[in-house]
Each structure stands twice: as structure tokens, then as C-alpha cells.
Amino acid sequence: MREASSGARRVALLAVDVQHDFLPGGSLAVPYGFAVVGPLLQLATHAGVVVATRDFHPADHCSFSAQGGPWPAHCVIGTEGARIHPDIDAIADIVVSKGTDPAVEAYSGFDGTGLDAMLRALGVERVLVGGLATDYCVRATVLAARDAGLDTTVVRDAVRAVDVHDGDGGRAIEEMRAAGCGIATLADFTKAAPVRGVD
């Protein structure tokens, strides 16, 4: 973790699943997925700790169509598709792996990862959330963070949706808002001075 003010140390950025298989060219690509990288790098300067979550599936994971699940194989352990985008990997203080049990789906970065306890141990009180995809893993992570009692804000410029059904991303944003989560834009943060540098 980089040096930050005491206030900044209470803020974490959660960069959700910015992995090659969810980026254009990947097996489960999110349209315009690369567009989240720049905003996440900017948001990192407003947080005391950066957590990158990743899908990290065994080859026979229950979510894969070959096992009767809804998705093509993606983010399989040991493959290029599971790798976090290098710019996000470079700023991550903590990497959290989810979906490692072949029999259990895990959309949220809090599902069986110990992330809540890690954040509490660091004194984190607020989380900023961006990444992929708005209507699945971002939504689940945001709602779980809120349920854990964290002051939770999703940053619209830093997310993109799968939109399996038209409007899924927008509906997910409204669901998060209705749950008491903050909805912000990057401009809300760029008006403020950064609290830490990004190496």
C-alpha cells in the first residue's frame, strides 16, 4: 500500500474482474470493457488501498456451459484469460480470487474470499467500486459491500455492462441506488486533489 492521509486509508478501490476474458477478444468479453481501465487508474489516486478481484475458476466450474451453466468457459486458472489487465495488476495492493470452488458460483468479491475481514483489518470504511460487469460481478460486489456495512459508491464511468438483455446495466445501477449505494461519476473525484500517487 502506498502512503496516504488517514482519511484516504479508510477508502478502498475495488477493481472488479478486469481480466482478459472479460475484455474485448476474451471468451466472455464485455462490450467496451477496456474503457474501465483509465477511470480505475484515476480513482486509485483517491484510495488508500486498491483491491483487484478476479474470477479464478477450475476448468470444470459449474458456471460453464459444458457443466450445464450459463457461460462459456472463462478465467480458468493458469490461462491468459484469467490474468488481470496489467495496468490494474500494477496498482493492486491486494488480489482476491473468487469462484475457485468448482461447485459454487461466486459473483461477488466478498463470496468466500475473506475480503470483508481484510478491509476491516485495514480500517476501511468506504469503498469505491468499478470494473466488469455492471450487471453481474460489479452489482453483486457493490450490494455485498453495502450489506457488510461499508459506505459504498459505484462509479459509472468505471463500469461496463454485459447487457444480456437490453438495459440490464441501467437496471443494475438503479438496484444499487435503491439499496442505498452511492452512484458517482469520475468528475466527482477529479475535482478533489489526489490522496496518493500511483507508481
Number of C-alpha atoms within 10 A of each C-alpha: 13 17 12 19 12 11 14 20 22 19 26 25 25 29 32 31 32 31 29 24 25 28 23 14 12 16 16 18 19 21 17 14 22 21 15 21 21 13 19 28 19 17 25 26 23 26 28 25 27 28 24 24 27 25 30 25 26 18 18 15 23 21 21 18 13 14 16 10 13 11 14 13 22 26 27 20 15 12 13 14 23 22 20 26 18 13 13 21 18 12 21 21 13 16 16 20 21 22 25 19 15 15 13 15 18 22 20 25 30 22 18 16 17 12 19 18 13 12 19 12 9 14 14 22 17 22 24 26 29 32 31 29 25 29 22 17 23 29 25 21 25 31 21 18 24 20 13 13 11 20 18 26 23 27 24 19 18 28 27 22 24 21 18 9 7 10 12 16 21 15 14 19 22 14 15 22 15 10 13 15 20 17 16 16 14 15 11 9 15 13 8 9 9 17 19 19 14 14 6
